[in-house]
């Protein structure tokens, strides 16, 4: 075990546990546990959103994809960034105005009732767990390198730690872990970029030339078609990434932690700037890895490319820089997995248990106890599902999650907020269509035939989800959207209208 690596690992764990202990004293009511009493400022929440959104899959997976596949690897980064335009313009403020503790609360303002709440919460839990898997896969790689711990043991260690943060600290701990992670991530990535630039004497053109020479792709390194042979694949991936963010429960519930619409807008704007800068730096790191580390050395440590950023740090600064970058990546995993466990926990404990099982008759202490037990269960399920995916590229796994989110919750929210004729039947048919088609096409995957042989099914599943919502609505009688006028006022102002 490398002592330097262990010290950095211990510092991150100790710091986050101190935050959790501090947050535990501020998480004694459901309002505090679920939304931190709406106490975050817009900029704080923006940093927390960035911390929640920039995952280990982004930090490790995308830099590896860029190093191996060049241009096509950067499609992931551009899609992630552009998604925030949709989120800002169409989704963020309505969620803030309509929601209380969960995404189920948001949709229930338009379609009250337990059946709808069950559908929304189940979808949110599924998406959160699916997104958790690549984070835990990345954690397995990190701890195996950092401490020499077996992959399976690494996943257990991370999963247990994340569960502890949610169980005791709630949204307060989750938010501040994410904020600190953002500070560490941006400073660490910026440091690595500056060292890289110093290494090449600030000659970016030389870096690009060297990357082309080291890559077997040669002059094709910065042209499309290396990862995705067909343009439809690129379009499908980009569509899923751009629309998928607006269907991710762990991102959407963050808009419930601020007090007003102004803070909501500031949250999205500040997180967009942070995320944009990060992905520009990720592009540089990916190109720098192939140029300085070389193809043969990179592939020797795994064909997925997940170790690219760490190998670049090793080449540029030795063990100390590697330890620092791994600590940043570890903090990244902590923040994202904590947010995902929390989103799944709130969906089950608040929507299913409190509203459906107990019919809103549970006391505060009982609600908090169930939420904490639920967090343990969600953590365990995610760990078990992550143990067998060691060789998967984490960025690819994330793209599948985005495809399902874009095909289920995003169309539902968009029509709920902006289509007066939309009704329950349309909501059910849209979600069912998007979910079934997404899962079916993901199962077929690249081994399918002809038009269905897609790594990412978004180009098929997203339009079909919208069509399912429209067909379900138009084929049933009118009259299920009579409260839309009042809802529309609340979406724009936060105040109910008679």
Secondary structure, DSSP 4 states (H G I P E B T S, - for coil): --HHHHHHHHHHHHHHHHHHHHHHTT-SSHHHHHHGGG---HHHHHHHHHHHHS-HIIIIIIHHHHHHHTHHHHHHHHHHHHHHHHIIIIIHHHHHHH-SSSHHHHHHTTS-SHHHHHHHHHHHHHHHHHHHHHHHHHHHHHHHHHH---HHHHHHHHHHHHHHHHHHHHHHHHHHHHHHHHHHHHHHHHHHHHHHHHHTTT-HHHHHHHHHHHSTTGGGTTSS-SS-SSHHHHHHHHHHHHHHGGG-HHHHGGGGSSSSHHHHHHHHHHHHHHHHHHHHHHHHHHHHIIIII-HHHHHHT-TT-TTHHHHHHHHHHHHHHHHHHHHHHHHHHHHHHHHHHHHHHHIIIIIIIIIIISTT---HHHHHHHHHHHHHHHHHHHHHHHTT-TTS-HHHHHHHHHHHHHHTHHHHHHHHHH-TT--HHHHHHHHHHHHHHHHHHHHHGGGS-GGG--SS-HHHHHHHHHHHHHHHHHTS-S-S-TTHHHHHHHHHHSS---
